[in-house]
Amino acid sequence: MFSCCRKDLLVLPYQEMSSGSTGSTFPRWQLAILLSAPVALTLGYLYYKRQSSVSENDERKKKFSKADKSVSIDGEEEKKVQNGPVKKEEPELTPLQQAMEAKNRGNEKYRLGKFDESIGFYGNAIDTCPHTNTTELATFYQNRAAAYEQLKQWSSVRDDCTKALELNPKYVKAYNRRAKANEHLQDLSNSLEDITATCILEQFQNQSSIAFADRVLRVLGAQHATEAMKEKKPVLPSKHFVQSFCEAFNSDPLKDVAVAASNPQGFMLAKIEFDRLNLDKVIPACSEELSNERSEFKHLTLLLRGTMYQLMGLFNEALEDFALLIGDSAVSAKIRVNALIKRASIHVQLDRIEECFEDFAEAEKIDLVNPDIYYHRGQMYVLLQRLQEALDDFEKTIKLVPDFGLGHVQKLYVEYRNVMMENPMKSFQLLEKFRETTDRFPKCGECYSIMAQILTEQQQYKEADQLFEKAIKMDQGNAALYVHRGILQLQWRGDVDTALQFLQEAITVDERCEFAFETLASIEVQRGNMDRAIELFDSAINLAKSETELRHLFSLKDAAMAQLNVAARMGIEASSLSALAASSLA
């Protein structure tokens, strides 16, 4: 169930289930500027990885220290105020000099932690300073905003930063401080725009600012996803998606049903339509069967309807059907185990990892020799980077089902990841094992696809392209393969035109391929076509099934919108942002 629905198998998420596309260690916000290859796992469950070092650094800086007080204000070069009377022969201070004296007094009070008093002195500096001295005035406003920040008077912080930016439109500290204020005031869209402006002016060199942007983006995406889910209409999955889902099960009781061809009704009709991939007819036929209290197919009907609900992203409805089966001791062991495994997948998409493994453990108690338990649990261990446990489960899978090609290739994939962490030089030996596996299972397109992605990681682009070509010939309805091959053209030759052709083919093959729309949007972001990128992200959002997937897509869309607005405000070509970001990562 998990592997066949994957868009990329080369990403290992970290503990927060938030990973960077194609294995990148850059935060999702910065990746939204760069060309990325988005990834999805387990029915579209999307992960992005952030730098742990950035996260730790961000946490360390949360608390204010005395050292911070010395750098949070500008204009540290102080003019000492003389003690005692001013000599009569000295000329009277100009308004600007008086303002600087007041600012210096404010700085002294600020460093002593006397923020209320510092605010008064900065106010005097603002009132005294000539309006023509815009640079100095901007500094006074920014310093007063720093003092307001220490008192957590966020509205005042925002107001003073706004005045500072009106006077000095490229004032980095003012953008950064206003971003913090907007975050505290729950104005996350403006906070994201301000921190985006900060990063642009810093030329993406400040990891703390990038981590801040990533944090805001994550929360904003979650808010938009929650709102969208309230009005989200269910979307039928593509036919290929359903086929791939079913192929990942060896012991699905629905496969054991021999359907009657003459005048089928109820469950039999639902099963026939499901097998024929006439998906819109499945649930009505199931509901018709369940309306018959004496139905002999009640358990199978609940399992089929729950599966269909799951594939459509109607998780609450699916959970209800699966719960009826799991909690009924009269239901066969095979049906209960299948329902537990499918429910575990839903728990993943709802970020309920503990409940996911509880379902696997319950399934194992019911039937120790069901290979689907170990195959799908192995997938979960891979996602959590618990590679030895994943390897153990895949070994159990192929011991129970020796001819299961997916089990063999997943086992090899985990071995490859282990080798890459321990001794990358040995990875080439594993490539030979992959080649042997493709020879052994020549009809398993997944073998070609996974090996092609690994070869891409190894920068063996020509062979990877050949394998993707073979996989597409074997499985022409798999839109994800076209997307991967398009991404390869970009990594290999930087050939945008050919990449776009493959992506358009993916949409032609499967107009519900969210992966293709998302990747196209990412390319348009890099090309600076932000309006088009936002349209494509909207198309992907309409196809998303889970709130987790929506959070990811809204994060990318929000990032694109922030970049578009900031670039317009600063008079910067949007296309130049990707080059600027890329240069900082070189």
C-alpha positions as CSV (number, residue, x, y, z in Angstrom):
1,M,0.0,0.0,0.0
2,F,2.8,2.4,0.8
3,S,5.5,1.8,-1.7
4,C,3.4,1.7,-4.8
5,C,1.9,5.0,-4.0
6,R,5.2,6.7,-3.4
7,K,6.5,9.6,-5.6
8,D,10.0,9.4,-4.3
9,L,11.8,6.7,-2.2
10,L,15.0,8.7,-1.7
11,V,13.8,10.8,1.2
12,L,14.2,9.8,4.9
13,P,12.1,12.1,7.1
14,Y,13.2,13.2,10.6
15,Q,11.3,12.9,13.8
16,E,8.8,15.7,13.1
17,M,7.8,14.2,9.7
18,S,8.9,17.3,7.9
19,S,11.4,16.6,5.2
20,G,13.1,18.3,2.3
21,S,12.4,17.1,-1.3
22,T,14.8,14.8,-2.9
23,G,16.7,14.4,0.3
24,S,17.7,18.0,0.6
25,T,18.5,19.4,4.0
26,F,17.3,22.8,3.2
27,P,14.1,24.1,4.9
28,R,10.9,23.9,2.9
29,W,10.6,27.7,2.7
30,Q,13.9,28.0,0.9
31,L,13.1,25.1,-1.2
32,A,10.0,26.9,-2.3
33,I,12.3,29.4,-4.0
34,L,14.5,26.7,-5.6
35,L,13.5,24.1,-8.1
36,S,12.4,21.1,-6.0
37,A,11.2,17.5,-6.6
38,P,8.4,17.2,-4.2
39,V,7.8,13.8,-2.6
40,A,4.8,11.9,-1.3
41,L,4.5,8.7,0.6
42,T,1.6,6.5,1.8
43,L,-1.4,7.7,-0.2
44,G,0.1,11.2,-0.6
45,Y,1.5,11.6,2.9
46,L,4.1,14.3,2.3
47,Y,7.2,14.9,4.4
48,Y,9.7,17.7,4.5
49,K,13.1,17.7,6.3
50,R,14.6,20.7,7.9
51,Q,18.1,21.3,9.2
52,S,18.4,20.1,12.7
53,S,21.2,22.5,13.3
54,V,19.0,25.4,12.2
55,S,16.2,24.2,14.5
56,E,18.5,23.9,17.4
57,N,20.0,27.4,16.7
58,D,16.5,28.8,16.5
59,E,15.6,27.3,19.9
60,R,18.7,28.7,21.5
61,K,17.9,32.2,20.4
62,K,14.3,32.2,21.7
63,K,15.4,33.5,25.2
64,F,16.5,37.1,25.4
65,S,20.0,37.6,27.0
66,K,22.0,40.6,28.0
67,A,24.2,40.0,25.0
68,D,21.1,40.4,22.8
69,K,20.4,43.8,24.4
70,S,23.7,45.1,23.1
71,V,22.9,44.2,19.5
72,S,19.2,44.7,19.3
73,I,19.5,48.5,18.9
74,D,21.4,50.5,16.3
75,G,23.7,53.5,16.6
76,E,26.0,52.1,19.3
77,E,28.7,54.7,18.6
78,E,27.8,57.0,21.5
79,K,28.6,60.6,22.1
80,K,29.3,60.9,25.8
81,V,27.1,63.4,27.6
82,Q,29.3,65.6,29.7
83,N,28.7,65.8,33.4
84,G,28.4,69.2,34.9
85,P,27.4,72.5,33.4
86,V,28.0,73.1,29.7
87,K,30.5,75.8,29.1
88,K,28.9,79.0,27.7
89,E,31.4,79.3,24.9
90,E,30.3,76.0,23.4
91,P,27.8,76.4,20.6
92,E,24.2,75.2,21.1
93,L,23.5,71.7,19.9
94,T,21.7,71.4,16.6
95,P,18.4,69.5,16.6
96,L,20.1,66.4,15.1
97,Q,22.8,66.5,17.8
98,Q,20.1,66.8,20.4
99,A,18.3,63.9,18.9
100,M,21.5,61.8,18.9
101,E,22.1,62.7,22.6
102,A,18.6,61.5,23.4
103,K,19.2,58.3,21.4
104,N,22.4,57.6,23.3
105,R,20.7,58.1,26.6
106,G,18.0,55.6,25.4
107,N,20.7,53.1,24.5
108,E,22.2,53.4,27.9
109,K,18.8,52.7,29.6
110,Y,18.1,49.9,27.1
111,R,21.4,48.1,28.1
112,L,20.5,48.4,31.7
113,G,17.1,46.8,31.1
114,K,15.2,50.0,31.8
115,F,13.0,49.7,28.8
116,D,10.3,52.2,29.8
117,E,12.9,54.9,30.3
118,S,14.7,54.0,27.0
119,I,11.3,54.4,25.2
120,G,11.0,57.9,26.5
121,F,14.5,58.9,25.3
122,Y,13.9,57.4,21.9
123,G,10.6,59.3,21.7
124,N,12.5,62.5,22.5
125,A,15.0,61.7,19.7
126,I,12.1,61.1,17.2
127,D,10.4,64.4,18.2
128,T,13.6,66.4,18.0
129,C,15.1,64.9,14.8
130,P,14.6,66.9,11.6
131,H,12.3,65.1,9.2
132,T,15.0,65.4,6.5
133,N,17.3,63.1,8.4
134,T,15.4,59.9,7.4
135,T,18.2,57.4,8.1
136,E,18.6,58.6,11.7
137,L,14.8,58.8,12.2
138,A,14.5,55.2,11.0
139,T,17.1,54.1,13.5
140,F,15.3,55.9,16.4
141,Y,12.0,54.2,15.5
142,Q,13.8,50.8,15.2
143,N,15.4,51.2,18.6
144,R,12.2,52.2,20.2
145,A,10.6,49.1,18.6
146,A,13.4,47.0,20.2
147,A,12.5,48.4,23.6
148,Y,8.8,47.7,23.0
149,E,9.7,44.2,22.0
150,Q,11.3,43.6,25.4
151,L,8.0,44.7,27.0
152,K,6.1,42.4,24.6
153,Q,4.1,45.4,23.4
154,W,3.7,43.9,19.9
155,S,1.4,46.4,18.3
156,S,3.8,49.2,19.2
157,V,6.7,47.2,17.8
158,R,4.8,46.7,14.5
159,D,3.9,50.4,14.3
160,D,7.4,51.7,14.9
161,C,9.0,49.1,12.5
162,T,6.5,50.2,9.9
163,K,7.5,53.9,10.4
164,A,11.2,52.9,10.2
165,L,10.6,51.0,6.9
166,E,8.7,54.0,5.4
167,L,11.9,56.0,6.1
168,N,14.3,53.3,5.1
169,P,12.7,50.6,2.8
170,K,15.7,48.3,3.0
171,Y,16.1,48.3,6.8
172,V,16.8,44.6,7.6
173,K,16.4,44.8,11.3
174,A,13.0,46.5,11.0
175,Y,11.7,43.8,8.7
176,N,12.9,41.1,11.0
177,R,11.5,42.7,14.1
178,R,8.2,43.4,12.4
179,A,8.0,39.8,11.3
180,K,8.3,38.7,15.0
181,A,5.6,41.2,16.0
182,N,3.3,40.0,13.3
183,E,3.9,36.4,14.4
184,H,2.9,37.2,18.0
185,L,-0.1,39.2,16.7
186,Q,-1.1,36.1,14.7
187,D,-0.8,38.0,11.4
188,L,1.1,35.2,9.8
189,S,0.8,36.2,6.1
190,N,2.4,39.6,6.8
191,S,4.9,37.9,9.1
192,L,5.9,35.6,6.2
193,E,6.3,38.5,3.8
194,D,8.5,40.4,6.3
195,I,10.8,37.5,7.0
196,T,10.9,36.8,3.3
197,A,12.1,40.4,2.7
198,T,14.6,39.9,5.5
199,C,16.1,36.8,3.9
200,I,16.3,38.5,0.5
201,L,18.1,41.5,2.0
202,E,20.4,39.2,3.8
203,Q,21.0,37.2,0.6
204,F,19.9,34.1,2.3
205,Q,23.0,34.0,4.5
206,N,21.3,34.0,7.9
207,Q,20.2,30.6,8.9
208,S,18.2,31.9,11.9
209,S,16.1,34.0,9.5
210,I,15.5,31.1,7.2
211,A,14.5,28.9,10.1
212,F,12.1,31.6,11.3
213,A,10.5,31.7,7.8
214,D,10.1,28.0,7.8
215,R,8.4,28.0,11.2
216,V,5.9,30.7,10.2
217,L,5.3,29.0,6.9
218,R,4.6,25.7,8.6
219,V,2.0,27.2,11.0
220,L,0.4,29.3,8.2
221,G,0.1,26.2,6.0
222,A,-1.5,24.3,8.8
223,Q,-4.1,27.0,9.3
224,H,-5.0,27.2,5.6
225,A,-5.2,23.4,5.4
226,T,-7.6,23.2,8.4
227,E,-9.8,25.8,6.9
228,A,-9.7,24.1,3.5
229,M,-10.6,20.7,4.9
230,K,-13.9,22.0,6.2
231,E,-15.2,22.6,2.7
232,K,-13.1,20.0,0.9
233,K,-15.0,17.9,-1.6
234,P,-14.0,14.2,-1.9
235,V,-12.0,13.5,-5.0
236,L,-12.0,10.1,-6.8
237,P,-8.5,8.6,-7.1
238,S,-7.0,7.9,-10.4
239,K,-7.4,4.4,-11.8
240,H,-3.7,3.7,-11.7
241,F,-3.5,4.9,-8.1
242,V,-6.1,2.3,-7.1
243,Q,-4.3,-0.4,-9.0
244,S,-1.0,0.4,-7.3
245,F,-2.7,0.4,-4.0
246,C,-4.2,-3.1,-4.5
247,E,-1.0,-4.5,-5.8
248,A,0.8,-3.8,-2.5
249,F,-1.4,-6.4,-0.8
250,N,-0.7,-10.1,-0.9
251,S,-3.5,-11.2,1.5
252,D,-6.4,-8.9,0.7
253,P,-9.6,-10.8,1.3
254,L,-11.3,-8.8,-1.4
255,K,-9.1,-10.5,-4.0
256,D,-10.5,-13.9,-2.9
257,V,-14.0,-13.1,-4.0
258,A,-15.3,-14.8,-7.1
259,V,-18.0,-12.5,-8.5
260,A,-21.1,-13.6,-10.2
261,A,-21.4,-12.2,-13.7
262,S,-25.2,-12.5,-14.2
263,N,-27.4,-9.7,-12.8
264,P,-25.0,-8.6,-10.0
265,Q,-26.3,-6.4,-7.3
266,G,-25.2,-5.0,-4.0
267,F,-21.7,-6.2,-3.0
268,M,-21.2,-8.2,-6.1
269,L,-21.9,-5.2,-8.2
270,A,-19.6,-3.0,-6.1
271,K,-16.8,-5.6,-6.4
272,I,-17.2,-5.8,-10.2
273,E,-17.2,-2.0,-10.6
274,F,-14.2,-1.7,-8.3
275,D,-12.3,-4.3,-10.4
276,R,-13.3,-2.5,-13.5
277,L,-12.2,0.8,-11.9
278,N,-15.6,2.4,-12.3
279,L,-15.0,3.9,-8.9
280,D,-18.0,6.3,-8.7
281,K,-20.3,3.3,-8.6
282,V,-18.6,1.4,-5.8
283,I,-19.9,3.2,-2.7
284,P,-23.6,3.4,-3.8
285,A,-23.6,-0.4,-4.5
286,C,-21.9,-1.1,-1.1
287,S,-24.5,1.1,0.7
288,E,-27.3,-0.8,-1.1
289,E,-25.9,-4.1,0.2
290,L,-25.6,-2.8,3.8
291,S,-29.2,-1.8,3.8
292,N,-30.0,-5.5,3.7
293,E,-29.8,-6.6,7.4
294,R,-29.5,-10.2,6.3
295,S,-26.6,-9.6,3.9
296,E,-24.2,-12.5,3.8
297,F,-21.5,-10.1,2.5
298,K,-21.7,-7.5,5.3
299,H,-18.1,-7.8,6.4
300,L,-16.6,-7.8,2.9
301,T,-18.9,-4.9,2.0
302,L,-17.7,-2.8,4.9
303,L,-14.1,-3.6,4.0
304,L,-14.6,-2.6,0.4
305,R,-16.5,0.6,1.3
306,G,-14.0,1.5,3.9
307,T,-11.2,1.0,1.4
308,M,-13.0,3.2,-1.1
309,Y,-13.5,5.9,1.5
310,Q,-9.8,5.7,2.3
311,L,-8.8,6.1,-1.3
312,M,-11.0,9.2,-1.6
313,G,-9.6,10.8,1.5
314,L,-12.8,10.4,3.5
315,F,-10.9,9.2,6.5
316,N,-13.6,9.6,9.2
317,E,-16.0,7.4,7.1
318,A,-13.3,4.9,6.5
319,L,-12.4,4.7,10.1
320,E,-16.0,4.0,11.1
321,D,-16.2,1.1,8.6
322,F,-12.9,-0.4,9.7
323,A,-13.8,0.0,13.4
324,L,-16.9,-2.1,12.9
325,L,-14.8,-4.9,11.5
326,I,-11.9,-4.7,13.9
327,G,-14.1,-4.7,17.0
328,D,-16.2,-7.7,15.9
329,S,-14.8,-11.1,17.0
330,A,-17.2,-12.8,14.5
331,V,-15.3,-11.2,11.6
332,S,-12.7,-13.5,10.0
333,A,-9.0,-12.9,11.0
334,K,-8.1,-12.1,7.4
335,I,-10.6,-9.3,7.1
336,R,-9.7,-7.9,10.6
337,V,-6.0,-7.8,9.8
338,N,-6.6,-6.1,6.4
339,A,-8.8,-3.5,8.1
340,L,-6.1,-2.9,10.8
341,I,-3.4,-2.4,8.2
342,K,-5.5,0.0,6.2
343,R,-6.5,1.9,9.4
344,A,-2.8,2.1,10.3
345,S,-2.2,3.9,7.0
346,I,-4.9,6.4,7.8
347,H,-3.4,7.0,11.2
348,V,-0.1,7.9,9.5
349,Q,-1.9,10.5,7.4
350,L,-3.5,12.0,10.5
351,D,-0.1,12.1,12.3
352,R,-1.1,9.4,14.7
353,I,2.1,7.4,14.6
354,E,1.6,5.6,17.9
355,E,-1.8,4.5,17.0
356,C,-0.5,3.3,13.7
357,F,2.0,0.9,15.3
358,E,-0.7,-0.2,17.8
359,D,-2.8,-1.4,14.9
360,F,0.2,-3.3,13.4
361,A,0.8,-4.9,16.8
362,E,-2.8,-6.0,17.0
363,A,-2.8,-7.4,13.5
364,E,0.3,-9.4,14.4
365,K,-1.4,-10.9,17.4
366,I,-4.3,-12.1,15.1
367,D,-2.2,-13.5,12.3
368,L,1.6,-14.0,12.6
369,V,2.0,-15.2,9.0
370,N,0.2,-12.5,7.1
371,P,2.9,-10.9,4.9
372,D,1.1,-7.6,4.5
373,I,1.7,-6.7,8.2
374,Y,5.4,-6.8,7.8
375,Y,5.6,-5.2,4.3
376,H,3.5,-2.2,5.3
377,R,5.0,-1.9,8.8
378,G,8.4,-2.0,7.1
379,Q,7.4,1.0,5.0
380,M,6.6,2.9,8.2
381,Y,9.9,2.1,9.7
382,V,11.6,3.4,6.6
383,L,9.7,6.7,7.0
384,L,10.9,6.9,10.6
385,Q,14.5,6.1,9.7
386,R,14.3,2.9,11.9
387,L,16.1,1.1,9.2
388,Q,17.1,-2.1,11.0
389,E,13.5,-2.7,12.0
390,A,12.4,-2.0,8.5
391,L,15.0,-4.5,7.2
392,D,13.7,-7.2,9.6
393,D,10.1,-6.7,8.5
394,F,11.0,-6.8,4.8
395,E,13.0,-10.0,5.4
396,K,9.9,-11.5,7.0
397,T,7.8,-10.4,4.0
398,I,10.0,-12.1,1.4
399,K,10.3,-15.2,3.6
400,L,6.5,-15.5,3.6
401,V,6.1,-14.5,-0.1
402,P,9.4,-15.3,-2.0
403,D,8.1,-14.1,-5.3
404,F,7.0,-10.7,-4.1
405,G,9.1,-8.3,-6.1
406,L,8.1,-5.2,-4.1
407,G,9.3,-6.9,-0.9
408,H,12.7,-7.6,-2.5
409,V,13.3,-4.1,-3.9
410,Q,12.2,-2.5,-0.6
411,K,14.7,-4.7,1.3
412,L,17.4,-3.6,-1.1
413,Y,16.4,0.0,-0.7
414,V,16.9,-0.2,3.1
415,E,20.2,-1.9,2.7
416,Y,21.3,0.9,0.3
417,R,20.3,3.6,2.8
418,N,22.2,1.8,5.5
419,V,25.3,1.6,3.3
420,M,25.0,5.3,2.4
421,M,25.2,6.2,6.1
422,E,27.9,3.8,7.0
423,N,30.2,3.4,4.0
424,P,29.0,5.1,0.8
425,M,31.8,3.5,-1.2
426,K,30.0,0.1,-0.9
427,S,26.8,1.5,-2.5
428,F,28.0,0.5,-6.0
429,Q,28.0,-3.1,-4.9
430,L,24.3,-2.8,-4.0
431,L,23.6,-1.4,-7.4
432,E,24.6,-4.8,-8.8
433,K,22.0,-6.4,-6.5
434,F,19.4,-4.1,-7.9
435,R,20.3,-5.1,-11.4
436,E,20.0,-8.7,-10.4
437,T,16.6,-8.0,-8.9
438,T,15.3,-6.3,-12.0
439,D,16.4,-9.4,-14.0
440,R,14.6,-11.6,-11.5
441,F,11.4,-9.6,-11.6
442,P,11.3,-8.1,-15.1
443,K,7.6,-7.2,-14.9
444,C,8.0,-5.2,-11.6
445,G,8.1,-1.6,-12.8
446,E,8.7,-0.5,-9.2
447,C,12.1,-2.2,-9.3
448,Y,13.1,-0.1,-12.3
449,S,11.7,3.1,-10.8
450,I,13.5,2.7,-7.4
451,M,16.8,1.8,-9.0
452,A,16.5,4.7,-11.4
453,Q,16.0,7.1,-8.4
454,I,19.0,5.7,-6.7
455,L,21.1,6.0,-9.9
456,T,20.0,9.6,-10.1
457,E,21.2,10.1,-6.5
458,Q,24.5,8.5,-7.7
459,Q,24.6,11.0,-10.7
460,Q,24.5,8.1,-13.1
461,Y,21.9,9.9,-15.1
462,K,22.1,8.1,-18.4
463,E,21.3,4.7,-17.0
464,A,18.7,6.2,-14.7
465,D,16.9,7.7,-17.7
466,Q,17.0,4.3,-19.5
467,L,15.4,2.6,-16.5
468,F,12.7,5.2,-16.3
469,E,12.0,4.7,-20.0
470,K,11.7,0.9,-19.4
471,A,9.4,1.5,-16.4
472,I,7.2,3.8,-18.5
473,K,6.9,1.2,-21.3
474,M,5.8,-1.4,-18.7
475,D,3.4,0.9,-16.9
476,Q,2.3,3.7,-19.2
477,G,-0.5,4.7,-16.9
478,N,1.9,5.6,-14.0
479,A,2.0,9.4,-14.2
480,A,4.6,9.6,-11.4
481,L,7.2,7.9,-13.6
482,Y,6.8,10.7,-16.2
483,V,7.3,13.3,-13.4
484,H,10.5,11.6,-12.1
485,R,11.9,11.4,-15.6
486,G,11.1,15.1,-16.1
487,I,12.9,16.0,-12.9
488,L,15.9,13.9,-14.1
489,Q,16.2,16.0,-17.2
490,L,16.6,19.1,-15.0
491,Q,19.2,17.4,-12.8
492,W,21.1,15.9,-15.7
493,R,21.1,18.5,-18.4
494,G,19.2,21.5,-17.0
495,D,16.7,20.8,-19.9
496,V,13.6,22.7,-18.8
497,D,11.8,22.2,-22.1
498,T,12.1,18.4,-22.1
499,A,11.2,18.3,-18.4
500,L,8.0,20.3,-19.1
501,Q,7.1,17.9,-21.9
502,F,7.3,14.9,-19.5
503,L,5.3,16.7,-16.9
504,Q,2.6,17.6,-19.4
505,E,2.5,13.9,-20.4
506,A,2.0,13.0,-16.8
507,I,-1.1,15.2,-16.6
508,T,-2.3,13.8,-20.0
509,V,-1.9,10.2,-18.6
510,D,-3.5,11.1,-15.3
511,E,-5.3,14.4,-14.9
512,R,-5.5,13.8,-11.1
513,C,-1.7,13.5,-10.7
514,E,-1.2,16.0,-7.9
515,F,2.6,15.3,-8.0
516,A,2.8,16.6,-11.6
517,F,0.9,19.9,-10.8
518,E,3.1,20.4,-7.7
519,T,6.3,19.8,-9.6
520,L,5.2,22.1,-12.5
521,A,4.4,24.8,-9.9
522,S,7.9,24.4,-8.4
523,I,9.5,24.9,-11.8
524,E,7.4,28.0,-12.4
525,V,8.5,29.4,-9.1
526,Q,12.1,29.0,-10.2
527,R,11.4,30.6,-13.5
528,G,9.8,33.6,-11.7
529,N,6.3,32.9,-13.0
530,M,4.8,33.2,-9.6
531,D,1.2,33.8,-10.8
532,R,1.3,30.6,-12.9
533,A,2.9,28.7,-10.0
534,I,0.1,29.8,-7.7
535,E,-2.5,28.5,-10.2
536,L,-0.7,25.2,-10.4
537,F,-0.5,24.9,-6.6
538,D,-4.2,25.5,-6.5
539,S,-4.7,22.6,-8.9
540,A,-2.7,20.4,-6.7
541,I,-4.6,21.5,-3.6
542,N,-7.9,20.6,-5.3
543,L,-6.6,17.1,-5.7
544,A,-5.1,16.6,-2.2
545,K,-6.8,14.0,0.0
546,S,-5.5,14.6,3.5
547,E,-5.0,17.6,5.7
548,T,-1.3,16.7,6.0
549,E,-0.9,16.9,2.2
550,L,-2.8,20.1,2.2
551,R,-0.5,21.6,4.8
552,H,2.5,20.9,2.6
553,L,0.8,22.3,-0.6
554,F,-0.4,25.4,1.1
555,S,3.1,26.0,2.6
556,L,4.5,26.0,-1.0
557,K,1.7,28.3,-2.2
558,D,2.1,30.7,0.7
559,A,5.8,30.9,0.1
560,A,5.2,31.7,-3.6
561,M,2.7,34.4,-2.8
562,A,5.0,35.9,-0.2
563,Q,7.9,36.0,-2.7
564,L,5.6,37.5,-5.4
565,N,4.4,40.3,-3.1
566,V,7.8,41.1,-1.7
567,A,9.5,41.1,-5.1
568,A,6.8,43.5,-6.4
569,R,7.2,45.8,-3.4
570,M,11.0,45.9,-3.7
571,G,11.0,46.2,-7.4
572,I,12.9,42.9,-7.8
573,E,12.3,40.4,-10.7
574,A,10.8,37.3,-9.1
575,S,13.1,35.2,-11.4
576,S,16.2,36.6,-9.7
577,L,15.2,35.2,-6.3
578,S,15.9,31.6,-7.2
579,A,19.4,32.5,-8.5
580,L,20.1,34.5,-5.3
581,A,18.9,31.6,-3.1
582,A,20.9,29.1,-5.2
583,S,24.1,31.1,-4.9
584,S,23.8,31.1,-1.1
585,L,23.6,27.3,-1.1
586,A,26.6,26.7,-3.4
